[in-house]
Amino acid sequence: MNKIALYPSSTHLLPGGRASFTLIEKRHLRMLRESLANRSPFALCMINESEEMSELKQIPAIATQCKVINFDQNNAGLLSIVVEGTQKIRLHGISVDSDSLMQGDATLYPNWQSAPLPKADTELAEKLKLFYQTMPEIGALYPDASWDDISWVCQRWIEVLPLEVHYKQLLITQDTAKLTTRFLHKLLHSPES
């Protein structure tokens, strides 16, 4: 088991995904400093907002290791970073440092393997492209999007859909994207959509 610094967020990130954050708290600035100095990842954790209000109790078991791919100082003088998810991990325990930075005891959890986008699933990629056009700040994070990879497409959908965390956790703990694919087709063809 490895110790890894944890960054809880309402923005969800899976392997191959990218997200932008502004770091404000000293504990997270330390996390970034140590990650860059040691060339080690930290993990982005989903926040389970249906749990008790304690930040620690809101962290579900599966998180995503990530690496910093860009950082900059914004107009307000705050540090903005762009991270990319690299590897799913399973958290077995969480401790809290004196400055409130959370550390997780973690083991690797299998990522979905890349798989060609079946013709029957082309609609999933096309509708995600349309979503990214309406949210250019997200779409801009993917200059080299993997539109022909069903695993990549499904993980991007999981990141952006407004689902409760336990449903997202159920989908990402599957061995492949098959359940997510079926779910997305039902969602896109439901009477309300």
LINDA-V379134 format. One record per pair of residues at least 12 apart in sequence whose ideal C-beta (glycine too) atoms are under 10 Angstrom apart, sorted by the first residue. I is the first residue (numbers start at 1). GAP is how many residues later the second one is. D is the distance in whole Angstrom. If there is no record, write none. Layout:
BEGIN
i: (I/I)
gap: (GAP/GAP)
d: (D/D)
END
This chain:
BEGIN
i: (1/1/1/1/1/1/1/1/2/2/2/2/2/2/2/2/2/3/3/3/3/3/3/3/4/4/4/4/4/4/4/4/4/4/4/4/4/4/4/5/5/5/5/5/5/5/5/5/5/5/5/5/5/5/5/6/6/6/6/6/6/6/6/6/6/6/6/6/6/6/6/6/6/6/6/7/7/7/7/7/7/7/7/7/7/7/7/7/7/7/7/7/7/8/8/8/8/8/8/8/8/8/8/8/8/8/8/9/9/9/9/9/9/10/10/10/10/10/11/11/11/11/11/11/11/12/12/12/12/12/12/12/12/12/12/12/12/12/12/12/13/13/13/13/13/13/13/13/13/13/13/13/13/13/13/14/14/14/14/14/14/14/14/14/14/14/14/14/14/14/14/14/14/14/14/14/14/14/15/15/15/15/15/15/15/15/15/15/15/15/15/15/16/16/16/16/16/16/16/16/16/16/16/16/16/16/16/16/16/17/17/17/17/17/17/17/17/17/17/17/17/17/17/17/17/18/18/18/18/18/18/18/18/18/18/18/18/18/18/19/19/19/19/19/19/19/19/19/19/19/20/20/20/20/20/20/20/20/20/20/20/21/21/21/21/21/21/21/21/22/22/22/22/22/22/23/23/23/23/23/24/24/24/25/25/25/26/26/26/27/27/27/27/27/27/27/28/28/28/28/28/28/29/29/29/29/30/30/30/31/31/31/31/31/31/32/32/32/32/32/34/35/35/35/35/35/36/36/36/36/39/40/40/41/41/41/41/41/41/41/41/41/41/42/42/42/42/42/42/42/42/42/43/43/43/43/43/43/43/43/43/43/43/43/43/43/43/43/44/44/44/44/44/44/45/45/45/45/45/45/45/45/45/45/45/45/45/46/46/46/46/46/46/46/46/46/46/46/46/46/47/47/47/48/48/48/48/48/48/49/49/50/50/50/51/51/55/55/55/55/56/56/56/56/56/57/58/59/59/59/59/59/60/60/60/60/60/60/60/61/61/61/61/61/61/61/61/61/62/62/62/62/62/62/62/62/62/62/62/62/63/63/63/63/63/63/63/63/63/64/64/64/64/64/64/64/64/64/64/64/64/65/65/65/65/65/65/65/65/65/65/66/66/66/66/66/66/66/67/67/67/67/67/68/68/68/68/69/69/69/69/69/70/70/70/70/71/82/82/83/84/85/85/85/86/87/87/87/87/87/88/88/88/88/88/88/88/88/88/89/89/89/89/89/89/90/90/90/90/90/90/90/90/91/91/91/91/91/92/92/92/92/93/93/94/109/109/110/110/110/111/111/111/112/112/112/112/112/112/112/112/112/112/112/112/112/113/113/113/113/113/114/114/114/114/114/114/115/115/115/115/115/115/115/115/115/115/116/116/116/116/117/117/117/117/117/117/117/117/117/117/118/118/120/120/120/121/121/121/121/121/121/121/122/122/122/122/123/123/123/123/124/124/124/124/124/124/124/124/124/124/124/124/125/125/125/125/125/125/125/125/125/125/125/126/126/127/127/127/127/127/127/128/128/128/128/128/128/128/128/128/128/129/129/129/129/131/131/131/131/132/132/132/135/138/138/138/142/149/150/150/150/150/150/151/151/151/151/152/153/153/153/153/154/154/154/154/154/154/154/154/154/154/154/155/155/155/155/157/157/157/157/157/157/157/157/158/158/158/158/158/158/159/161/161/161/161/163/163/167/168/170/171/171)
gap: (89/90/91/92/103/104/105/106/38/39/63/87/102/103/104/105/106/37/90/92/100/101/102/103/27/31/36/37/38/39/59/61/85/87/98/99/100/101/102/22/23/25/26/27/29/30/35/36/37/38/92/96/97/98/99/22/25/36/37/38/39/49/50/53/57/83/85/88/89/90/95/96/97/98/100/14/16/18/20/21/24/25/28/35/36/37/38/56/59/74/76/94/95/20/35/36/37/38/39/40/47/48/50/51/55/86/94/12/35/36/37/38/74/36/37/39/48/155/33/35/36/72/127/148/149/32/33/34/35/52/73/143/146/147/148/149/151/153/156/160/30/31/32/33/50/51/52/53/70/71/72/73/142/145/146/30/32/48/49/50/52/71/72/73/74/97/98/137/138/140/141/142/143/144/145/154/157/158/49/50/51/69/70/71/72/73/96/97/136/137/140/157/48/68/69/70/95/96/98/126/129/130/133/135/136/137/139/140/143/27/47/49/66/67/68/69/121/124/125/135/138/139/141/142/143/48/51/52/64/65/66/67/120/122/123/124/125/138/141/25/45/47/62/63/64/65/66/119/122/140/50/51/52/60/61/62/63/117/118/120/121/23/47/50/58/59/60/61/62/52/54/56/57/58/59/48/55/56/57/58/52/54/55/74/75/76/73/74/75/69/70/71/72/73/74/75/14/51/53/71/72/73/49/50/70/72/67/69/71/12/66/68/70/71/72/36/39/47/49/51/67/31/32/33/46/48/31/32/35/45/28/25/27/23/24/25/26/27/42/44/45/46/48/21/23/24/25/26/41/59/61/62/16/19/20/21/22/23/42/43/44/45/46/48/59/60/61/63/19/20/21/22/39/41/13/14/15/16/17/18/19/44/46/49/57/59/120/12/13/14/15/16/17/18/113/119/120/122/123/126/12/13/118/12/116/117/118/120/121/115/116/114/115/116/114/115/39/41/45/47/38/39/40/44/46/37/107/32/35/43/45/106/31/105/106/108/109/112/113/28/29/30/31/43/45/48/108/112/26/27/28/29/44/47/103/106/107/108/110/111/22/24/25/26/27/28/41/43/46/19/20/21/22/23/24/25/45/47/91/95/108/18/19/20/21/22/23/24/41/43/44/15/16/17/18/19/20/21/16/17/18/19/20/13/14/15/16/12/13/14/15/72/12/13/14/71/12/58/59/58/57/26/70/74/25/19/21/22/23/24/18/20/21/22/23/24/67/84/85/15/16/17/18/19/20/14/15/16/17/18/19/20/83/13/14/15/16/18/12/13/14/15/12/13/12/63/64/63/65/66/40/44/61/37/38/39/40/42/43/60/62/63/64/65/66/68/36/38/62/63/64/32/34/35/36/37/38/33/34/35/36/37/38/39/61/62/63/32/33/34/35/29/30/31/32/33/34/35/36/37/64/32/63/30/61/65/29/32/33/56/60/63/64/25/26/28/31/61/62/65/66/23/26/29/30/32/33/53/56/57/60/61/64/20/21/22/23/24/25/27/28/29/31/32/21/27/26/30/57/60/61/66/14/17/19/24/25/26/28/29/32/56/13/16/18/24/25/26/29/30/13/24/28/25/18/21/22/14/28/26/27/28/30/31/25/26/29/30/25/24/27/28/31/17/18/20/22/23/24/25/26/27/29/30/16/17/22/25/14/20/23/24/26/27/30/31/13/14/19/22/25/26/13/19/22/23/26/20/24/16/12/13/12/13)
d: (10/10/6/9/9/5/7/6/9/10/10/8/9/8/6/8/9/10/10/8/5/7/6/8/10/10/8/7/6/5/8/7/7/9/10/7/5/8/5/9/9/8/4/9/7/7/8/9/4/7/9/6/7/6/8/10/8/7/5/8/5/10/10/7/7/10/8/7/10/10/8/4/7/5/9/8/9/10/9/6/6/9/10/6/7/5/7/9/8/10/9/9/8/10/10/8/5/8/5/10/6/9/7/6/9/10/7/7/6/7/7/7/10/8/5/7/10/9/8/9/9/10/10/8/10/8/9/5/9/8/9/10/7/5/8/9/9/8/6/9/9/5/9/9/9/5/10/6/7/8/4/10/9/10/6/9/10/9/10/6/10/5/10/10/7/9/9/10/9/9/4/8/10/6/6/9/10/6/6/8/9/9/5/6/6/6/5/8/9/9/7/9/10/7/6/8/8/9/9/9/10/7/8/8/5/10/6/8/10/9/8/9/9/7/5/10/10/8/9/9/6/6/9/5/9/9/7/9/6/7/5/8/8/9/4/7/10/10/9/7/10/8/9/7/6/8/8/8/7/8/9/10/10/6/7/5/8/7/9/9/7/9/10/10/9/7/6/8/7/6/8/5/7/5/8/9/7/5/8/6/10/6/9/9/8/9/6/9/9/9/7/10/5/5/4/8/9/9/10/10/10/7/10/7/10/10/9/7/6/10/10/10/6/9/9/7/8/7/7/10/9/9/8/7/10/10/10/7/9/10/9/9/9/9/4/6/6/9/9/10/6/8/9/10/7/7/9/9/8/10/10/10/10/10/4/6/5/7/9/10/9/9/6/8/9/10/6/7/6/5/8/5/7/7/9/5/7/10/9/4/8/10/7/9/8/8/10/9/8/6/10/8/7/9/10/5/10/7/7/9/7/9/7/5/8/4/7/10/8/8/7/6/7/7/9/10/10/9/9/8/6/9/7/10/7/10/8/7/6/7/8/10/8/6/7/8/5/10/10/9/6/5/8/10/10/9/7/8/6/7/6/8/10/6/10/9/6/10/6/6/10/10/7/5/8/6/7/7/9/9/10/4/7/7/6/7/9/9/10/10/9/10/10/7/5/4/8/6/8/8/10/10/10/4/6/5/6/9/7/6/9/6/10/5/7/6/8/8/5/7/5/9/4/9/9/10/9/10/7/10/9/9/8/9/9/10/6/8/9/6/10/7/4/7/6/9/10/7/9/8/10/4/7/6/6/9/10/6/5/8/5/10/9/4/7/5/9/9/8/5/7/7/4/9/10/9/8/9/7/10/8/9/10/9/9/4/9/8/7/8/8/8/6/6/10/9/10/7/9/7/9/8/9/5/9/6/7/10/7/5/5/9/10/10/7/7/10/6/7/7/10/9/7/5/6/5/9/9/6/10/10/7/8/10/9/9/6/7/9/9/6/8/8/9/10/10/10/9/8/7/9/10/8/5/7/10/7/10/9/7/5/7/8/9/9/5/8/9/8/9/5/10/9/10/9/10/10/9/9/10/6/10/10/9/8/10/6/9/6/6/8/9/10/8/7/10/9/9/7/10/8/8/9/8/9/9/7/8/9/9/5/9/9/7/7/5/9/10/9/8/9/9/9/8/10/10/9/4/9/9/4/6/9/7/9/8/7/8/9/9/7/9/9/6/9/10/6/6/9/6/9/9/10/10/9/8/8/9/9/9/10/10/7/10)
END
